[in-house]
Amino acid sequence: MSLNTLFSHIRPNDTEYQSDGLRDFFEYRDLGIVNATNGKVIAHLVRAKNEPEAGTGWHVHEADFQIVIMLKGWAKFMYEDRETLVSAGDCVHQAPGIRHFLFDYSEDMEYLEIVGPADFKSVPVNVPFEVPEPTGWKK
């Protein structure tokens, strides 16, 4: 057993979705991993809260490791000059320093994000690649 990590078990009713995460158009549900790993890793569920408008903007994450596992719905990203549709069941490893932009997503979008370290930074960057317009939720 490692002295640097703890056992953790979070059930669905243990934590609620919060609106105080990185993006105000998403909601985040903490999975208790920050405390269990003493800040080495964060794991949270992310879901759509509002219809896509401007998206995340171009940015990079100052992180050593990051994966996104799409649980429901879909999201469209630009990774450098490549448009990428990430659908339910897909897993994306976002390589450290990759420039990306989440610009569109479905109303039911929900994904698991795991990042190390837990206090990673999101840094805006200028990128000359054109980003498609979001399609908007169908009413």
C-alpha positions as a printed Julia matrix, in Angstrom:
139×3 Matrix{Float64}:
   0.0    0.0     0.0
   1.28   3.43   -0.96
   1.61   6.06    1.74
   1.0    8.73   -0.91
  -2.53   7.66   -1.84
  -5.69   6.63   -0.02
  -8.6    4.32   -0.72
 -11.58   6.16   -2.19
 -15.12   5.05   -3.01
 -17.62   7.63   -4.25
 -21.22   6.63   -4.95
 -23.58   8.62   -7.19
 -25.33  10.27   -4.23
 -22.07  11.18   -2.45
 -21.35  14.23   -4.6
 -23.51  16.53   -6.72
 -22.85  18.37   -9.95
 -21.47  21.86   -9.33
 -21.26  24.9   -11.6
 -17.97  26.21  -10.18
 -15.61  24.34  -12.52
 -13.28  25.44  -15.28
 -16.07  26.33  -17.76
 -19.31  28.08  -16.81
 -21.3   26.25  -19.52
 -20.49  22.84  -17.98
 -21.23  21.21  -14.63
 -18.68  19.11  -12.76
 -19.08  16.22  -10.33
 -16.02  15.49   -8.22
 -15.11  11.82   -7.82
 -12.91  12.2    -4.73
  -9.64  11.41   -6.48
  -7.87  14.7    -5.67
  -7.91  13.93   -1.95
  -7.19  10.23   -2.45
  -4.05  11.0    -4.5
  -2.92  14.03   -2.49
  -3.41  16.28   -5.52
  -1.63  14.09   -8.05
  -4.78  13.39  -10.12
  -8.26  14.81  -10.58
 -11.18  12.78  -11.92
 -14.54  14.34  -12.48
 -17.64  13.92  -14.56
 -18.39  16.82  -16.87
 -21.79  17.46  -18.45
 -23.38  20.09  -20.64
 -25.19  22.83  -18.72
 -25.83  25.38  -21.47
 -26.07  25.3   -25.24
 -22.71  25.8   -26.98
 -22.0   29.38  -28.01
 -18.34  30.34  -28.14
 -16.88  27.06  -26.88
 -13.71  26.83  -24.84
 -11.48  28.93  -27.07
  -8.04  27.73  -28.1
  -6.0   26.6   -25.13
  -3.45  24.14  -23.81
  -3.4   22.39  -20.47
  -0.33  22.46  -18.31
  -0.66  18.8   -17.36
   1.39  15.63  -17.51
  -1.54  13.38  -18.38
  -5.13  13.85  -19.54
  -7.8   11.55  -20.91
 -11.43  12.15  -21.8
 -13.85   9.23  -21.94
 -17.18  10.2   -23.51
 -19.99   8.55  -21.56
 -23.04  10.06  -23.28
 -23.68  12.16  -26.35
 -20.86  13.72  -28.33
 -18.5   16.69  -28.52
 -16.56  18.21  -31.39
 -13.0   19.33  -30.81
 -10.31  20.91  -32.89
  -6.95  19.32  -32.04
  -4.44  21.54  -33.8
  -5.76  21.57  -37.41
  -7.89  18.39  -37.07
 -11.62  18.39  -36.38
 -12.43  15.41  -34.14
 -15.86  14.06  -33.23
 -15.74  12.31  -29.86
 -18.8   10.09  -29.32
 -20.09   7.95  -26.45
 -17.62   5.15  -25.79
 -14.62   7.02  -27.25
 -11.44   7.67  -25.25
  -9.1   10.53  -26.13
  -5.59  10.99  -24.73
  -4.86  14.7   -24.94
  -1.1   14.79  -25.24
   0.62  17.35  -23.0
   0.66  20.76  -24.67
  -1.68  19.91  -27.56
  -3.59  22.98  -28.69
  -7.31  22.3   -28.7
 -10.76  23.9   -28.79
 -14.05  22.24  -27.78
 -16.55  24.04  -30.01
 -19.74  21.97  -30.11
 -21.51  19.3   -28.05
 -24.85  17.57  -27.65
 -27.37  18.45  -24.96
 -26.81  15.08  -23.28
 -22.99  15.24  -23.43
 -21.26  13.78  -20.39
 -17.64  12.68  -20.08
 -15.15  11.46  -17.54
 -12.0   13.55  -17.41
  -8.85  12.37  -15.63
  -5.94  14.8   -15.37
  -2.62  14.87  -13.55
  -1.71  16.91  -11.69
  -5.04  17.85  -10.15
  -4.24  21.58  -10.14
  -3.51  21.68  -13.89
  -3.8   25.03  -15.66
  -5.71  25.91  -18.82
  -3.75  28.5   -20.79
  -5.3   30.42  -23.73
  -3.28  30.35  -26.96
  -3.6   31.93  -30.37
  -4.02  29.42  -33.17
  -4.59  30.24  -36.84
  -6.86  27.25  -37.52
 -10.49  28.0   -38.36
 -13.13  26.53  -36.06
 -16.58  25.52  -37.38
 -19.69  27.1   -35.89
 -21.6   25.06  -33.29
 -24.84  23.55  -34.58
 -26.87  24.41  -31.47
 -29.36  22.2   -29.7
 -32.44  21.32  -31.66
 -35.53  22.57  -29.88
